[in-house]
Amino acid sequence: MRLTKLQKDFCEEYVKNGYNGTKAYRSVSEGASDTTAKSNAWQLLRRPKIIDYIGEVEDSFKIAGFGAGISRDTIVKILADTMMNARKIMANGDELPDYTAKLNAIEKFTKLSGEMTDRAKIDLSTKNPFGDVDLSKLKPEERQEMEKDIINSFKK
């Protein structure tokens, strides 16, 4: 099955706008309500062919970016500059730090560098990943030590 023009346009818009499916669908389908756009975008994003094409679009953006001189170094320099120097001008002419821009730059950098990941969820209720250890018989200090070991294993 080939993708339709609307599906391809949706994928391209989805990548361009920062992965907002509802917004992407609304921009390629005139007159779509928010509810319809949200529902149709959700359905499209579940299709393997759509996901594959999104990957192709991302690759084409990378190639175009590299061709235009946008490299990892460029991105890091811009993020660092934003973190250090972002300012906004108030209505009265005062210049203040733009903390929203600074925090967004920090978040982007930490995600790109792998320093920030979604919090890992450990569920010991269904399966004991510690082999023969009976968790119910551990002393509080043993539990704390095990907790430290688990946390440290995620930092590696």
SVG drawing of the C-alpha trace seen along z (x, -y; Angstrom):
<svg xmlns="http://www.w3.org/2000/svg" viewBox="-14 -52 45 70">
<polyline fill="none" stroke="black" stroke-width="0.4" points="0.0,0.0 1.3,-3.4 0.8,-6.5 -1.6,-9.1 -0.5,-12.7 -2.4,-13.7 -0.6,-11.0 2.8,-12.1 2.0,-15.8 0.9,-14.8 4.2,-13.1 6.2,-16.0 4.2,-18.5 4.4,-16.3 8.2,-16.4 8.4,-20.1 6.1,-21.2 7.9,-19.3 5.8,-16.1 2.3,-17.6 -0.1,-15.2 -3.2,-17.2 -1.6,-20.4 -0.1,-18.5 -3.4,-17.0 -5.2,-20.3 -2.6,-21.9 -3.0,-19.3 -6.7,-18.8 -8.6,-22.1 -11.7,-22.4 -10.8,-19.5 -12.0,-20.1 -9.7,-19.6 -11.5,-16.4 -11.3,-15.0 -7.7,-16.1 -6.7,-14.5 -8.5,-11.2 -7.2,-10.9 -3.6,-11.8 -3.7,-9.2 -4.9,-6.6 -2.3,-7.6 0.5,-7.4 -0.3,-3.8 0.3,-2.6 3.8,-1.1 4.0,-2.7 3.4,-6.1 6.0,-5.6 8.5,-4.4 7.8,-7.5 8.3,-9.8 11.7,-8.2 12.5,-9.0 11.3,-12.6 13.6,-12.9 16.5,-11.6 15.9,-14.1 15.8,-16.9 19.1,-15.7 20.7,-15.5 19.4,-19.0 20.6,-20.4 24.1,-18.9 24.2,-20.3 23.3,-23.8 26.1,-23.5 24.1,-22.6 26.1,-20.2 26.1,-18.8 28.7,-21.5 26.5,-24.2 23.5,-23.0 25.4,-22.8 26.9,-26.3 23.4,-27.7 22.0,-26.0 24.9,-27.1 24.5,-30.7 20.7,-30.5 21.3,-29.1 23.8,-31.9 22.4,-34.9 18.6,-34.6 16.9,-37.9 13.5,-39.4 12.6,-43.1 9.7,-44.1 7.0,-46.6 8.7,-49.4 12.0,-48.7 13.7,-46.8 15.7,-43.8 15.4,-40.7 16.7,-37.2 14.4,-34.9 14.2,-32.0 11.7,-30.1 14.1,-30.1 17.0,-29.2 15.1,-26.2 14.0,-25.0 17.6,-25.1 18.8,-23.2 16.0,-20.6 16.9,-20.2 20.6,-19.8 20.1,-17.3 17.8,-15.2 20.2,-15.4 23.2,-14.5 21.4,-11.6 21.8,-13.3 18.1,-13.4 15.8,-10.4 12.4,-9.6 12.3,-8.2 12.6,-4.5 9.8,-2.6 10.7,0.5 7.9,3.0 8.9,5.7 5.3,6.9 5.2,9.3 8.7,10.6 11.7,10.5 14.8,9.5 17.1,10.3 17.0,14.1 16.9,15.9 16.5,12.7 13.3,12.7 12.5,9.0 10.1,9.4 12.9,10.6 15.3,7.7 16.3,5.4 15.7,1.6 19.4,1.0 19.6,3.9 16.6,2.4 18.4,-1.0 21.6,0.6 19.6,2.5 17.8,-0.7 21.2,-2.5 22.4,0.4 19.4,0.2 19.6,-3.6 23.4,-3.3 22.7,-0.6 20.5,-3.1 23.2,-5.8 25.7,-3.6"/>
</svg>
